[in-house]
Amino acid sequence: MQTAKIVAVDAIPVNVTGPRPFRISEGQTAVHTSVILRLISDRGVEGNAEIVCAPPGKPEEFPEEVMGAVQRYVMPALTGTPVDRRAAMAKVEALLKGRIWTKAAVNNALFDLQAKLLEAPVATLIGGRALDQVPVIGPVVGMASPDEMARISAEEARAGFTAIKIKVGETVEADIARVEAVREAIGPKVKLRVDANDHYRPADCIRLVRAIERLDIEHVEQPLPRYDILGMAEVKRNIGVPLMTDDMVASPIDAMNVIRLQAADRMKVKVTKHGLDGALTIISMLEAAGLAAVLGHVFEMGLAGAAESHMAATARNLAFPCEIGSMRPMGTTVDIIREDLQPAPGFIKVPTGPGLGVTLDWDRIDALRTDGRRGKAA
């Protein structure tokens, strides 16, 4: 493996369109956009990862930015270099400021390539598999009328999911009605997670959470804007429900600031945003601080989901079920891998093959790609 080299880097933009829009407080969309990253070695083996352009309605990184970053910086930095994950990441970090989703995918693709060359699963490289399948929540329920959200949530509960996550972020009164309707529909035994996506200011957030505390909420996620870390600390001191942060943690440094300022009880960790190395670091920091991590990204395809599953199968200090995603919030099961990782509700299988253990479906990729090219060798 020490002599293997990366000889080519490729990036493929793809869109998936669902039959219904998925709405959060920041916008809505029926189209999901990702970029497939390929690191091709001189051994005929390649490492793959999914760069997720998320969230819906307000992308963190536009596909044009991702493609430009890969072609202008990642490609020349890595082409011709040895397959050395840490050295390769140091090169990319030195060239790209920000661009956390792009850099996370580089890290994940390097893990995939390294593990394939070793003929081992990624889980082996990051600590060893403890689980063969990982419990997951149902497809996230987007913002809609209380009755519609209750209907979808009830269907998921009947299907066997043990936790439901719903999106809110309109007015306090409208969101209270949404949470009340969903809790009534799913009954008392199913966990209920509420995500407001940066929508509220502290006073209104406190009023909302105090009104829904009686409904047995597992946690409230990122109700304040991502930069208001002191506001999150204020909210945490004034509510009786666990508070979770997501958007304000782009790096381990951000995670440390949340821990220092006691601004959350839980933290969302995304392999798609932090990379496998970054996710491991943050989860370890949270464990040392006595805080829990919730793993996953609810809007991703199977390539990213596979990377999340390897982390979920090995990491300690996770609050199950995980939030490993799919396109099902938009009403579609279209994917870019051949394997079905979720054949039954409530669990995702952890692939056992080398690397991430999944196979890209090139016929499907050709149907979804937006760059006009076709075929693996394009």
DAZIGI-V729248 format. One record per backbone hydrogen bond with DSSP energy under -0.5 kcal/mol. NH is the residue of the N-H (numbers start at 1). CO is the residue of the C=O. If there is no record, write none. Layout:
<<NH:CO> <NH:CO>>
This chain:
<<4:1> <6:81> <7:5> <7:40> <8:40> <10:38> <12:36> <14:34> <15:368> <16:32> <18:16> <18:30> <19:330> <20:330> <22:29> <23:21> <24:27> <25:168> <27:24> <29:22> <32:16> <34:14> <35:51> <36:12> <37:35> <37:49> <38:10> <39:47> <40:8> <40:38> <41:45> <42:5> <44:41> <47:39> <49:37> <51:35> <51:49> <52:50> <53:33> <53:51> <54:52> <58:55> <60:54> <66:62> <67:63> <68:64> <69:65> <70:66> <71:67> <72:68> <73:69> <74:69> <75:70> <77:73> <78:74> <79:75> <80:6> <81:78> <83:4> <84:82> <88:84> <89:85> <90:86> <91:87> <92:88> <93:89> <94:90> <95:91> <95:92> <96:92> <97:95> <103:99> <104:100> <105:101> <106:102> <107:103> <108:104> <109:105> <110:106> <111:107> <112:108> <113:109> <114:110> <115:111> <116:112> <117:113> <118:114> <119:116> <120:115> <122:355> <124:121> <125:121> <125:122> <126:122> <127:124> <128:123> <130:313> <131:313> <134:348> <136:346> <137:322> <138:163> <141:165> <142:140> <143:23> <149:145> <150:146> <151:147> <152:148> <153:149> <154:150> <155:151> <156:152> <157:153> <158:154> <159:155> <160:156> <160:157> <161:156> <164:191> <166:193> <167:141> <168:195> <175:171> <176:172> <177:173> <178:174> <179:175> <180:176> <181:177> <182:178> <183:179> <184:180> <185:181> <186:182> <187:183> <191:162> <193:164> <194:219> <195:166> <196:221> <198:222> <199:196> <200:223> <205:201> <206:202> <207:203> <208:204> <209:205> <210:206> <211:207> <212:208> <213:209> <215:212> <216:213> <218:192> <219:192> <220:242> <221:194> <222:244> <225:200> <228:225> <229:227> <232:228> <233:229> <234:230> <235:231> <236:232> <237:233> <238:234> <238:235> <239:236> <244:220> <245:266> <249:246> <250:248> <255:251> <256:252> <257:253> <258:254> <259:255> <260:256> <261:257> <262:259> <263:258> <265:243> <266:243> <267:292> <268:245> <269:294> <273:270> <274:270> <275:271> <278:274> <279:275> <280:276> <281:277> <282:278> <283:279> <284:280> <285:281> <286:282> <287:283> <288:284> <289:285> <290:286> <290:287> <291:286> <292:265> <293:317> <294:267> <295:293> <296:269> <305:301> <306:302> <307:303> <308:304> <309:305> <310:306> <311:307> <312:308> <313:309> <314:310> <314:311> <315:311> <319:293> <320:318> <322:135> <323:295> <325:297> <326:298> <330:327> <331:328> <332:327> <338:359> <341:339> <347:344> <348:134> <349:341> <350:132> <351:349> <355:120> <357:354> <361:336> <362:360> <365:361> <366:362> <367:363> <368:364> <369:365> <370:13> <378:375>>
